[in-house]
Amino acid sequence: MNVYEDKYLREKVNRIIARQKEAKIVIAAHKDGSGLPAREDLGHELTRAAYPYDYAVGNAGFLNYNSELSA
């Protein structure tokens, strides 16, 4: 029996783990099967932020978008 392996998802998860090892908190841009919480799960109003950040999460802080991770 052949076992299905999603190589794209495995590589993406490995990149996420690498960022987490750099002490980064990774949040998915949308629900994508990675198991990460998504932006909409934060429970705060999410707005575009001024440079150098990409998003503001209410008064809690800021997020930077990483296109390589879609997170």
C-alpha positions as CSV (number, residue, x, y, z in Angstrom):
1,M,0.0,0.0,0.0
2,N,1.3,3.5,-0.9
3,V,1.2,6.1,1.8
4,Y,0.2,9.6,0.6
5,E,2.6,12.4,1.6
6,D,1.9,16.1,1.1
7,K,5.5,17.2,0.4
8,Y,4.5,20.9,0.0
9,L,2.8,20.9,3.5
10,R,5.8,19.1,5.0
11,E,8.2,21.7,3.6
12,K,6.0,24.5,4.8
13,V,5.7,23.1,8.3
14,N,9.5,22.7,8.4
15,R,9.9,26.4,7.5
16,I,7.4,27.3,10.2
17,I,9.4,25.2,12.8
18,A,12.6,27.0,11.7
19,R,11.0,30.4,12.4
20,Q,9.7,29.2,15.7
21,K,13.2,28.1,16.6
22,E,14.2,31.7,15.9
23,A,11.8,32.7,18.7
24,K,9.2,34.0,16.2
25,I,5.5,33.6,16.9
26,V,3.9,32.4,13.6
27,I,0.3,33.0,12.8
28,A,-1.2,31.8,9.6
29,A,-2.7,34.3,7.2
30,H,-5.7,32.0,6.7
31,K,-6.7,28.5,7.8
32,D,-4.4,26.4,5.6
33,G,-4.1,23.0,7.3
34,S,-0.8,23.9,9.0
35,G,-2.3,23.7,12.5
36,L,-1.4,27.3,13.3
37,P,-3.9,29.8,14.6
38,A,-5.1,32.1,11.9
39,R,-5.3,35.9,11.9
40,E,-9.1,35.8,12.5
41,D,-8.5,33.6,15.6
42,L,-6.8,36.5,17.4
43,G,-10.1,38.0,18.4
44,H,-8.9,41.6,17.9
45,E,-9.6,44.1,15.2
46,L,-6.9,43.6,12.5
47,T,-6.0,46.7,10.5
48,R,-3.2,47.7,8.1
49,A,-0.3,49.3,10.0
50,A,2.3,51.9,9.2
51,Y,5.8,50.9,8.1
52,P,7.7,48.8,9.2
53,Y,4.7,46.6,10.2
54,D,2.1,45.1,8.0
55,Y,-0.9,44.7,10.5
56,A,-1.9,46.1,13.8
57,V,-3.8,43.8,16.2
58,G,-6.0,46.1,18.2
59,N,-3.8,47.6,21.0
60,A,-2.0,44.2,21.4
61,G,0.8,44.7,18.9
62,F,1.8,44.3,15.3
63,L,2.2,41.5,12.8
64,N,4.6,41.2,9.9
65,Y,3.6,39.2,6.8
66,N,6.0,36.5,5.5
67,S,5.1,35.6,1.9
68,E,7.3,32.5,2.0
69,L,5.1,31.1,4.8
70,S,1.9,32.9,4.0
71,A,1.9,33.7,7.6
